[in-house]
Structures are given as structure tokens and as C-alpha cells.
Amino acid sequence: MMGEFAQKFASELRTEFKDYEELFQASVTKLPQFWQSYLKFSGLIFSGDASVVQAEGKEFFQRQFFPKLKLSYPKNLLRNYKSESDTVLVGLVENQEQRRVWTLGALKKAIAELQQVLKTAGVSKGDRVAALMPNSPETVIAMMAATGLGAIWSSCSPDFGEKGILDRFSQIDAKFLFVADQVLYNGKVFDLAEKNQNLISQLPTLKGHHTFKHLTSSCDEALNLASSGAPAGAETSQSLAGQASPEFLEVEFNHPLFIMFSSGTTGTPKCIVHGVGGTTLQHSKEHQLHCDLRYQEKLFYYSTCGWMMWNWLVGGMLQGAQVYCFDGSPAAPEADSIWQLAEREELAVFGTSAKFIGACRNQGLKLNQKFRFEKMRLVLSTGSPLLPEDFDYFYADVQSKSPVQLASISGGTDIISCFMLGSPMKPVVRGEIQARGLGMDVQAWNSKGEAVSGEQAELVCCSPFPSMPVMFWNDPDHKKFQKAYFGEFKNIWHHGDYVEIRENGGVVVYGRSDATLNPGGVRIGTAEIYRQVETHPLVADCIAVGKRIEGDEEVQLFVKFKDATQNLNDDLIKDLKSRIRSGASPRHVPKAIFKVNDIPYTVSGKKVEIAVKKVIHGEDPGNREALSNPESLEEFKKFL
């Protein structure tokens, strides 16, 4: 589809594009024309005047897109399905015993029924609807019911602690709450009744709630319509008469759709508000052009509802795809269980984290000896930089005999989409993200505010884009918003990643710039160290931070071994330092290397270098509720 669009756009500009890079440059130098052209090409359903691409305003964030358009997000999600019997959503759990299939007809009926429940609680346009839910079809259906009424959706994963959930939901004054009764992870069922009741009792603005039954193979039982009740917990049956089909209210292009949350590792999570139109348009572009996603293709991305990749996954419905919702551990009951699922379900597009691919490499899984993956054509990786060695591993030990595109992608909650991702018009290059996204004016700037190529610098976006947040919640003067993205360079989006844009247009991500190491005044990315250390046969994981020493900074490396009984002896330290020196540079060699039992991660699977750095300096690491394994930080106190 990207080639087809490129021909159309080139014709409109009366030019030709010899390759992707020329198409990309045109998309950012002719920005209004590009977004007008793609809006028409996408086939999205909207009303109003599309001739005004950006609103007027001196500030970057004021130049919001298509201010005279209206549309419905859930209506557009369903627009490309052709038959009531088309499969829209498939729900699976880790034990593979439950499989729920929602067809278009059944899904529309369920949306209408849940909308009646929401209306009974008084939910209408602009109200906030929250969810503590697993990645299941019913979560998607509840989201569509709420946003179809013009309400604003916000979700957390059940693996969040109660404080972490309240830190998020208490900020948005939710009127209604969706919850699940239980979840399954790594072979263990977790009952959520107590957590749900505690949450309901501490959210005073709730006017109702609804409990889904998660671990069942029956769609009707999972919907559990008799469970809706008042905030006090009194369950009451709802009358569903009077609404035979779902309501899809058209709202303003920049009307709030999702409230997302920052990781909260340094304090109370920020409430990032994304608009209906920007989310819809951007996800459509990424799925249709960059992923070439087609009608009824099977799309899977391993995610929780506390990570923006869940929202991105749901966006695959815009192309009429079969969207797979999976809950549980990807490595239970066996290390290759999620790959078994991919083979059995004949997935076409499979998404996971770089960490998971690295773990498969570390375990020596020879997947191509067991699976054929005959239908798979695209594998997506995000969450952290994908190591060059993981590209090697994938093409040697994972993919089938059929060619599969491995696309590392990178963006974030802040933009609910990608700055850099794959392109069907470019080859895959080991260790690189293939391309900058169309219409995303991404550059690498040095500290002087100069665009550079072939060297490490700050990731910036020099022009507005549709999926930038419409605001932060509870930030009426936009001061928090401007500080978050425009504090480094005036009217230039500063994303906080440390990257290199190469001559071929490919991008290498070296890690978060706030975690960048600075020994001797020379900035280096942590990913360069991780690449050398995590490919060592004895190492399972590691984390590198800078420690302040007499006006300078020394690099300290903490290593987790595959075998917990492995000792860190002088020979092993010498070996690790030698690998780093030869594979990266002498500047990357850590001053000290220590053994630890675990490495701290956020619930979305990202290493938290800043928290570790604070602990080893005797400082408060911040909000532990944002971490999936907060207890891991305790061990770092001994390195003060």
C-alpha cells in the first residue's frame, strides 16, 4: 500500500520518488499536502472541511490538525469489515484453554448493550471511563462502547499495584469503571475481587462499574451483563431494551479519546491526553502504509492495557484485520509458548519486545527447527533498542524459509505511535530501525541545536504532527506540557531519546538521553554497553549507570547472570571489559562491575537507569509503583 500511496502523492506534487527517503522528505517538507493526501487515501469516515490542515497558533502544541473535522473512532475501527460474520477480535490466554472469537455482528451487539449500561450510569460525551482490565476482546469492546458515546477512555493493567492505579485514576475523576474478575499469569490465577473493591471505594466520582468474567471461553459469559452496579458494590441487572445497534457519536477531531499515563518513575504519573482524530489518522497511516496490514490479516502484539502498544494494536482494526488479544506470560508453560501460538493461529504480523527476542536468543531457542511460520511476514519489536545480534539471531534461528521482515519500531506513550518504524520500501539493515515515519519531521540535534547525521544526538521533531497530545489533564495553562517536550529547544519537540540518523535514513537508538552516560564529558548511550554484555554466554541482563565521583562521572555496570550461582571473578570482569572495549570503545568500559540478582524494569518492560542511579547516590528513587519488580532496587543500596 505504501507504493500505491507514493505514486498518488507524487502525482499530486507532479514529481517522482526514486526511493523511500525521497518520499519521506516530501512528506515533511510538504507537510499539509501530505496529511491532506493521506487523509483522502486512508478512506477514513469523517465530516466537515478538510481544507484547513492545522489550526493557527504561535506555539508548536497550538497547531493542532484538522480543526474543522468531526469523526468517530469506533465507527472507523469497524469501517473495513465486510460481513457480519467477519472475525474482528480473538481472545487467548497463556494456557491456551480459552479462545473467544468475536465476529462483527456479535461485537456490535455487545457494544450496544454496554452502551446502555454506561448510559444508565449517566455517562456521556467528555466523561472519563476507566478500566482495570487484561488484554482481552471485552476490554476493546468496552473501550468502543465508551468512546462511541464521546467519553474518554483510560486503562491500567491488573498487575499494577493499588497505589499505582490510584495515582493514575484518581487524577481523572472517572465516572465509570470496568474491571475483570481474575487474571492468569505464569500458571497462577489471581483473583481481583479485593483489589477491585478497594479501588471502587477510593474513587468517589464513580457512578457505576461493571465486572467481566475473564477466564472463560464463552463470549456471552465473559460479557457478564448482570454484573453492573453502583459504586457501593450493589449489583443490579440492567435493562438493555431500546438500543439494537451501537451509537457512534461524531466528535471534534481534537476531542480527547485516550488518557495515557507516563511511567511515573520520577513522581506522580503525567496524564497525557490524545485526540480522536490524531490517534485515528496516525494509527491508520502506520498500519496501512508502514505495516501494509490488509483485510482479515491476523495481527498480534504482546502488550498489557497499561502500555500504549495496546492502543496501537487495537488500531489494526482500522484496516479490517483480525486483532488478537492475549493475556498472560509469553513464556508459559514453555519458553516458546507464544511462538507456538503464532504457528497455530497462522499469524501474519507478530509483535513483541526487544527484551523478549533477546531472552529467546539467550536461551538458545532454535525456533526455525520447530516451526515453519508459513503465514508470518512481519515481526515487530519495541520497548528498547533491538541489538544487532538479535537481528542476526532472528534471521538465523527464528524465521522460516519464507522471507520475514523484522521491523524495530520506536515512539512512545507521549505520541501513542512511532517516530521511527519499518518500511516495505527499504531493506532491513542489521542494528537499525529502517525509517523515520512519514509526516514525522524527525531529526537528530546536537547541544547547539544543529541537525547532525552519522553521530549521536537528541531526537527531535521539528514540525507538529497529528498524534501529539492535545493536552495534559489538569494542566490548564499547559505549563507541564511545555516543560515535558519543549524545555530543551524552543518550539521543537524534544523526545528524550539519544539517536543516530544514518546516511541511508536508518536510525539507531542508544537509549534515553536522561540516562546517557557522561564519563570525561563524552556522552555515550547505554545501549552500546548492553549490546556487548547481554550477548555474553553467561549474562542474562545488565544495567549501566553513571556515578558522580569528584566532579566527573564513572560508569558502573551491574550484571545479572543466567546461573544465579555464577560468581563475578577477576577473569570474568576482565572478559566483560575486553568485550566492551573492542566492541564499543575504551570510553564505554565501566570503572566497576558488580553482580546483582535482578534488574529493575517498568511495567511496560523498560530498564530504569535513573532509579538505580538515584539509589546508588543515596537518593529517593521515586515512585516504586511504576516498577514491575520494585524489590530489585533494594539490592542496589549496598553500592552507595
N, C-alpha and C positions, 0 to 999 in steps of 0.2 A: 504493500500500500504506500510505502514511502516513495518508491519510484514513481508511482502514479501521481501522487501529490506533487512531487518535484517537477514533473512535466507540466502540470497545471499551473503551478506557481511561476515557473519560468516563462510560460506563455503569457501570463498576465503582466510580467515585468518586461516582456519582449527581449528575453535573453536566453542563455543556455547554462546549465550547470554540468561541468565535466565530472564532478565528484561530490561527496557529501560536504566537504569543507566549503565549497562554493555555495552550496545550498544553505549551510549554517550561517555563513557570513551575510548572505542576503536576508536571512530570517531575522538577524539582529540589526542590520543597517536599514532595512525596510520594515521596521517593527510593526507599525499599524497595518500595512498591507499584508504582512504575514498572518497576523491574527485574524484579520477580516477574511483572508483567503482560506485559512484553516477552518474557521467557524462555518463557512459555507460548505467546505469539503466534508466536514465531520457528519453532517446530516442531523445535528442536534436540533431538538424541538424547542423553539422559543418564540416570543412575540416582542414587538417593538422595533425600534430603529437601531440598526447595527452600523450605521454610518459613523457614529461617534465612538471611537475605539477607546480613548482614555479621557477621564474627567480632568478638568483643569485644576492646577494646583502647583505651588512652588516647590513643595516638599515631595520627595520620592513617593512616600506612602499615600499621599493625597491623590495621586494619578491612577485611581482605580479604573478598571476596564469596563467597557460597555455599560455605562450608567443608565442608558435608556432601554435596556432589555429586561425581560422577565422570563423565567423558566422554572420548571420543577425538576429537582434532582431525581427523585424516584421514578417519575414518568420517563425521563431519559434513560434511566437504568434498564427499563423494560422495552424500550422502543424497537430494538433489533430482533426480538424473539418473534418467530413467525407463526407459531401454533400454540394453542393452549396446552398441548402435550409436550412441548419443548422442555428439556431439563434445564433448570436455572441454577439451582443450588444442590450440592451434595454434602451431607454431613457425616464425618467419620471421627472415630476416637481411636486412641492408641491400641486398644486390644482388638480392634477390627471386628468386634462383635455387633456393633450398631452401625447401620448405614441408612440414613434418611435422605430420600430424594424428593425435592420439591419441584414440581412442574409449574409452568407459568400459570395455569388455571388455579391450581391449589394455592400458589403463592399469593395471587391477587385476592382470593377469598380470605386468606389468613390476614393480609394487610387490612382489609376492610373490617374484619372482626376486631382486630387490635385497635384500630382507629376508634371504634365505638367505645372500647374500654377507656381509651385516652380522653375522648370527649366527655364521658361520664364524670371523669375527674376534673373536667374544665380545661383541658389542655388545648391551646390554640396558638396561632402564629406568634413567634417570639418567645414562647415559654421554653424552659430547658427541661429536657428529658434525659435522665442519666441511666447508666446500665453497668452493673457489676456482673459481667457475663463472659463465658468462654467463647472461643471462635467456633460458633455453630450457626446453622442456617437461621435459627429462630432469632439470633441477635441481629442478623441482616434484615429480617422481616420486621422486627420491632423498630429498627432504625428507619426503614422505609415508611412505616406507619406514622411515626412521629414527624419526619421531615416532609411527608406528604401533606401534613396539616400546617406546615410552615414553622414547626417547632425546631429547636436547636438540639442536636444530639451530642452527648458526651459519654465516653465509656472508659472503664478501667478493667483490668484483668483480675480475676479472683485470687491470683497469687500475690496481689498487693496486700500489705498489712492494713489493719483497720485505720491506723493513724494516717498512712499514706493515702488511703481512699478519702478520708475526711478532709485531708489537706487539699484535695482536689475538689470534691463535690460540694464542700461547704462554701466554696467561693462563688458558686454559680447559681445558688438558690433554686435548685431543681424543683419542679412541680410534680414530677412522676419518676418512679424508679423501677427498672426491670432488673430482676435477679434470677440466677439459676439455683436449683435446689442442691446440687452437688457437682463435683468435677472429678476427673480421673487424671492422675499423673504418676508415671513410673510405677504402674501396677497398684497404686493405692487410691482408694476413693476418699475424697474429702467432703464431708458434709458441711454445707454453708449456712445452715439454718441459724446458728447463733450469730455468726458474723452478719448475716442479712438483718436480723432483728436489731442488733446493736447499731447498725448503720441507719436503719429506718428511724430508730428512736432518737438519733442525734442529727437528723436533717429536718428541722422544724417546718420548712416550707413545703414539704411533700403533701400532696392531696390524694395520692394513691400509689399503689405498687402492684406489680404482677410477678409471679414466680413461674418460671419454665421448668419442666422436668427434662433434665439434660441426657441422662444415660438411658435412653430408650430408642428403639428402632422405629417406633410409630410416630409419624408426623403429628397426628391429632393429639396423642398423649403428651408429646413434647410441648405443644402449644399451651395445653393446660388452662383453658379459658376460665375455668371455675375458680382460679386462684387469686383473682384480682381483689384487692381490698383497700381499706382505709389505712392511713399511716399508723394507727394504733395497733394494726395487725388483725382486725376483724375481717375474715374472708367473706366476701359476698359474691354471689353469682350475678353476672352481668347479662342484661337483655341485649341480644345482638340484632334484633329486628330493625328494619328501616335503612340498612346500608348494605346493598347487594354487591357493590363494586367499590374499589378504593377511591379515595379523594386525593387528587394531586394538584394542590394549590400552586399556581404560578406566583413566584415572589421575585423581588428585585434581584438583579444579577449579583449584587454585593450584599445581599441579605445573609446573615450568619447561617451556616449549615452545621459545622462541627466546632466544638470547643475541645482543642487538644491541650495537652499539658507538657511542659518541659520536664526533664528528668528529675528536677528538684534536688540534685546532689549538693547544691550550694545554698539551699534555703527553700522556702515555700514555692512549689511549682508555679510557673507563669501560665496563665490561661490564654492560649493562643487561639484566636477566632478566625476560622476560614470560611470564605463565602461560597454560596451555592454555585454561581457561575464560574468562578475561577477554578474551583475544585473539579467541576464537571468538564470544563474545557481542557484543562491541563491533563487530567487522567485520560480523557479521550485521545488526546494527542500522543501520550506516551504509550498507551495500549495499541492504538490503531497504527501509528507510524513507526515508533521505535521497537515495539514488540511484534508488529504485524499480526496481532491477535484477530482471529476470524470467528465467524458464526459457529457456535456449538463446539469450538475447540475447548479442551479441558485445561483449566488454569488452576494451579495450586501455589500457595505461598505459605510457608510455615510462619505463623505470627500469632500473637495474642491481641486482644482488643484494647490493650494499653499501648500499642505501638502503631505508628502511622501506616505501617505496611498492611494492617488490616483494612484501613480505609482504601488504600491503593488496590488491594486485592478485590474488594467489592467493586471498584471502578471497572474491572474487567467485564462486568455485566453490560457496560455501555456498548460493547461490541457483540453482544448476544452469546457470550461464552458460557460454558458450564463452569461455575465457580465452586471450588472445593474448599470446604471449611473443616479444619482438622483441630482437634483438641487433645492434648496430652504430650508425652515425651516423644521426640522423633527417634529415639534410640531404645524404645521399649516395645516389646520384651527383648528384642535383639538389636545389635548395633546397626544393622542395615534395615530395620523395620520400615522406615519412611521410604527407602528405596524399593522395598517390596511393594509398598502401596503404589508408588509411581509405576511400577511394572504392571501390577494387577489392574489398575484403573486406566492404563494406557494414557498417561498424562502427556500433553503436548508442551506445556510451559510449566516448569518446576522452579520454585523459588525457595531459597534458604539463606542462611547467614554464612559469611566467610568463616566464622568460628566453627560451624558445623562441618564445612568442607575440610578445614584444617584438621578437625578431630578425626574424620574418616581417613585422611592421609596418615595421621599419627598412628592409627590403629592398623594400618596396612590393608584396608579393605580393597580387594580386587573385584570391584563390582561388575566389570565387563566380563568376568569369567562366569558370573552367575545370572546376569540379567542382559536382555537384549535392548530394552528401551526403544522399541521399534517406532513408536509414535512420537517420542520426545524430540523436539527440535530446538528448544531454547531453555537454558538453565540460567537463572538469575541469582546473584549473590550481593548481599549488602550487610550493613551493620558495622563493618570495619573494612579496612583495605584488604583485598584478596591478594595473598602473597604470590609472587611469580612461581614459586614451587607448587602452589596449589593449582595454577593453570597447568603446569606440567603433569601433576597427578591426575587432574581431571581428564586430560586428553590421552593419557597413557592407561589409566586404570578404571575410569568411570564410564566414559561414553561408549555407545555401541558402535557397530561398524558404520552406521549411518552418521552423516555429519551433524553435530550438535553445536549450536552457538553458545558459548559461555560468556555471559554479559555481567560484568561487575557494574553495579549502579550505586549512585550516591546522591543524597539530598538531605531530607530530614523532616522532623515534625514541624519546623518553622515554615516550611513551604509545602508540606503534605505531598511532596512529589520529588522529582530529581533535578539536580543541576547537570549531572553527567550520567550517561547511561549507554546502552547498546545502540547499534545502528545496523540494519540489514544491508546498508550500502558500503560498509567498511569491513576489512578483515579484523579478526581478533589478534591482538598483539599481547604477548606474554607480559603480565605485570601491569597492564594499562587498562583503564576504562576507555572504551572505544571512542566516545564522542561527547561533546557538550550538547545539551538538549536544544532542539530547535526553538527559537524565540527566547532563549535564555542567554543574555549578554554576559556570559561568564568570562572573567579574565583572572590572571594572577598578578597581584600588585606587590611591589616591594614597600619598604617602610617610607619611601619618599612619595608614594602614590603613583609610581610609574608601572605601566604594564610590562611584564617580562615574559620571555619564553625560554624554556630549557633550564630554568632554575627554580628553586623552591621559593614560594611566596604565598601571600594571603589570597584565599579565594574570595573574589568579589563578584557582584553582579551590577553592571553599570547602568542598566535600564530597568524600569518597572516590568513586572510580569504578572499574569492573571492570578496565580495561586499564592501571591504574597498575602499575609494575613490582612484581614480588613481592620483588625484592631486587636488589642489585648482586652480581656474582660476586666472591668473595674479599673480602667486606666483612661478616664475621660479626657485628660489633656495630652494623651499619647506620649508622656514623658518616658515611661517604662519601655514602650515600643521603640522609640527613637534611640534610647540608650542601648537596647539589645542589639540593634542592627546598624545604626548609623553613628555610633560613637567614635569609630576609628577613622572613617572617611566621610566627609560631609556629602549627603545626598547620594551616597554609594552604599549598596548593601554589602556589609561585611559579614561573611558567614561563619568565620571561626575555624575553618579548615586550612591546613597547610598543604599546598599542592604544587605540582609542576605541570604546566601545559607544554607538551612537546611539539616539535615541528610538524608532525603528522596530524596534529589536533587531538591526539590521545592525551589522557590525564592520569597522573599518578597522585594518589592521596597519601600523605605522610603522617596523618593523624590530626588531632585537634590542635589548633595553634596555641591555645592556652595551656596545653600540655607539652608544647615544644621544649626541647632541652636546649640549654644555652651555655655550655662549657666554654670558657675562654672567650665569651662574647660571640660565638659562632652558633647560629641556630641550626638544629638538626631535628628531624622528625623521629618519633618513637618507632614508627613502622619499619624503618630501616634496621633497627636493632632486633625487633620482633622477627623479622624475616630470617635473620641469621640464627637466632636462638631457638625459635619454635620448630625449625627443621632439624635440630639435633636429635639423634635417635633416642636419647634418654629424657628429653624435655617434653612435658605436656603443655605448659603455658608459662608465661612470664609477664612482668610489668616493669617498666623503667621510669624513673622519676629523677628530677634534679634536686640536690640538697645544697642549701646555701652554706658555703664554707669560706669565711674570711674574704667577703666581697666578691667571691666567684661562685660558680655552681659546679658541683661534681655529679657525674651520672652514677646512680646506684641502680643495680639490676636485681630483681627478686625473681627466683626461679621455682616453679613447681615441677616436680619430676613425675614421670609416669608411674614409677615404683616409689611409694612413699618411704621405703626403707633405704633408698639410694642416698648416700652421703655426698656432700659437696666437698670434695678433697682438692688438694693443690693441682693435681693433674687435670681434673675436670674444669677448674677455674681457668687454667692456662689454655685448655682446649677451647672453651667458650670465648675467651678474649681473642684468641687467634682467629676464630671464625668471624668474629665481628670486625676485627682489623682488616682481614683480607677481603671479606665480603662487602663491607661498608667503607670505613676509613678509620685511621687512628683516632680521630676525634670522637667516634662513636663508642670507643672502648670504655666500659664502665670503670670507675675508680674502685668500686666494691661490688661483689656479687654475694647474695645471700639466698639461702633456701627457705621457702615458705610452704605451707600445706595447702594454701588456696589463694586464688587471685580474685579480688572483688570486681563484680560486674553490676551494671544496672539491670533492671528487669527486662529491658529490651536488648540485652546482650552486649553492652559496650563496656570496655575497661574504664575504670575510674582513676586515672592517674592523679587527678587533682586531690581526691580524697586521701589517697596514700601519701601524697606529698605533704598534706596538712598534718597527718598523723605523725610522720617521722620528724616534723618540726614542732611537735607538741601542741598543735592547734586543733580546734574542733573541726572534724571532717565534714560537718553539715548534716543534711537530712539522711539518716540511715534507712528510712522507709523507702527511699528510692532504689535501694540495692536489693538484688535477688539473694545475696549471701552476706548481709551486714556483719555477721560474726567474724568474717575473714579479716576485717580491719583490726581486730584486737591483737592479732599476732604482730602487726607492724609497730606496735607501741614499744616493743623491745629494741627497735632500731633507732630510738630517739638519740 
